[in-house]
């Protein structure tokens, strides 16, 4: 049992470090990690969102200090996502379906890390408010329902649309994750939520990993190798969630 806990904490630190280095909170991987260690789904969602708050906040601060944040692009996404994330947080999903949806969502960052190149700042396009509101609403609903911040979905969308480069994407995604995590938690509070007795340990480990990753990632930390490693880990977790659990 002791070895299992040490392994869980070690992986939690690594996940927080890797995600924060690219401007994410890591909820999708926290959820996958907790599922693989047989933590109850009722505990998983609020725990992942709480960890998101700490990791995404330190990530945002570091990328904001680097001058990469764009309010004009962020606001329409947030305006639509926050209320729908709250609504999504009030919805309970069957355990097996929940794991399948989570496994499918994990494939999004895998595709992003493997196939999406950084956008040349010279080729950036202006954002569209209506499309931003629509995308933000859809991501917000999924975020609240599954218990993630939505950054793993927003990031590849921003890069695909060429509205931001990689550093700007990281900064916007970090704050997007934070506000959606707050809204999702608020929605879950209306239905009643449960936290693990080990929560303080989870927060301390994730915060430490996130702080290290965010600092290094926001100041010219080489990210290619880290992204490939993270993508492989997520692909394995997605496979286990999609095909191992009945």
N, C-alpha and C positions, 0 to 999 in steps of 0.2 A: 504493500500500500504506500509505504514511504517513497519507494522508487517511482511509483506512478505519479505521485504529487510533484516530485522533483522534475520529472519529465514534463508534466503539464505546465509548471511554472517556467521552465526553460523555453518551451515552445511559445508560451504566451509572450515572453520578453522578446523573442526573435520576431514574432508576428508584429508586435507593436512597433519594433524598431524598423522593420522593412516597410510597413504601411506608412508610418509617419515620414519616412524618407522620401516618399512620393506624394505626400499631402493627403493621405487617407487616414481614416480612424481605425479601420481594421475589423469592424463588427462582423462582416461576412466570414472572416477567418476565425474570429473568436467563437462564432456560432458553430462553425464546422469543427473546431477544436473541442468545444464542449460536447458536441454530439458524439464525437469519436471517443470521448472519455465518459460517455453515458450519463451526462448531467441532464436532468429533467428539462424538457422544452419550456415548461412554465417558468423556470429559473433562467433559461438561456436568453430569452428576448430582453428582459429588463437589464440583465447583467451586461450583455453586449452593448446596449445603448449607453449604459452608465460608463463603461470603459471607453466608449466612443467619445464621450464628453471630455474626458481628460486627455486622451491622445490627440484628438482633432484640434483641441484648443491650443496645445503647445505647438502643433504642426502649423496651425494658422498664424500664430504669433511670429514664428521664425520666417515663414514665407512672406508675411506682411512686412516685416522688418527689411526683407530683401527687396521690397518695392514691386512685388509681382501681383498684388491684389487689384481687381477691377470692380468697383462698386456698380458701375453701369451694367455690367454683364451679370453680376451676382443677384441683384435685387429682383428682377422679374422671376427668376427661378425660385427664390426664397418666398416671395409673396404667394405664389401658387402652391408651393410644396408644403408650407407649414400647416395650414388648416387640413390638408388632405393627409398629411402624415399623422396628425392628431386623430383623424377619423380612422385611418388604417390601424392605429394602435388599439382601437377599441374592438377590433375583429379578431376572433380566435380561429385558428386553423388546425385541422386534424394533424396529428404528429407525423404520420407517414407522408401526407401531402406537403406538410411544412418542409420536411427534409428534401423532398424532390424539388420543390421550388428553390430552396436554398442552393442545392447542388447545381441547378440550372443557372442561377444568378452568379455563382462562382466562375462559370465559364466566361462571363463578360470581362472581368479583369485579366483572365488568362489570354483572351484574344487581344486585349488592349496592350498588355506587356510584350507579347510576342510579335504583334503585327502592326501596331500603331507607332510610326516614327514621330519624332518631335517635329513640330510645324515651324517652318522658317518664318520669323517675325515679319518679313517682307511680304509674305503671302497671306497674312491674316485678313479675314473678311469681317464686316460689321455684323453685330448680332441683330436678331429680329425679336422684338418684344412679344408679339403674339405667339410665335413658335416657342420662345423661352417659357412663357406662361404655361403652354400646353405640356411641354416636356417636364417642367418643374412639377406640375400637378400629378402626372402619371408616376414620376419617380417618388414623389412624396408619399403617395398612397401605398406603393409597394414597400417603401422604407418602413412606414409605421406598422404595416401588417406583418412583415417578416422580422423586423427588429434590427434594421441596418440604417446607416445614415444616408445612403444613396449615392455616395461618392463613386462607388465602383461602376455605377450606371452613368452618372453625369460626366465623368472624366472622358471616356471614349466618345461620347456624344460631342463634347466641346472640341475635341481633337478632330473628329470626323468632319464637323461643320467648319473647322479652321477659324473658330472665333478666338481661340487662345493658343499660346504655345505651351510647352510642358510645365514650365515653372508657374505661369499664370493659372493653368488648369489646376495645379496642386494647391495654390493659394485659395482659389474659388471653391474647390471641392472641400477643403478643410472646414471652411466656415459653413458651407452648405450642410455638411455632415453634422456639425455641431447643432445648428438650429433644428434640423430634422430629428436629431436624437432627443433634444429637449421636448419637441412636439410629440414624438412617438411615445416617450416616457409618460408625458402628461395624459395621453390617450389611454395608456395601459393602467394608469392609476385609477381611472374611472371604473375599470373592470376588476381591480385588485391584482397586485403583483407580489412576487416572492423573490427574495435575494438569498444567495448562498451565505452560510455563516462564515465562509472564507473570503467574503467580498473585499475586506480591507487589504488582504494579501493580493488579490487579483488587481485591485486598483494600483497598489504600490508598484507591482511588477510591470504592469502595462504602462504606467506613467513614466517609469524609469526608461523603459525601452523606447517609448514614444519621444521622450525628451532627447535622447541620444540620436535617434533616427532623424528627427525634425531638424536638429541643429546641423548635422552633417549633410542632410539632403538639400537644405536650403542654401548652403554655401559651397556650391560647385563640387559636391560629393559625386564621384562617378557612379551612376545608377544602373548602367546597362546590365552588369553581372547580377546585381541585386534583384532587378526586375525579372530576369530569367529564372533565378532560383525561386523567387516568390511565385512566379507563374507555374513552375513545376509542382510546388507544394500545393497550390490551389487546385491544379488539375487532378492531383491524387485525391485530395479531399472531396472534390466534386464527384469523382468516380465512385468513391466509397459511399457517398450520400445517395447517389443516383442508382447504384446497382448492388450495393451490399445490403442495405436495409430493405426489408420486405414492405 
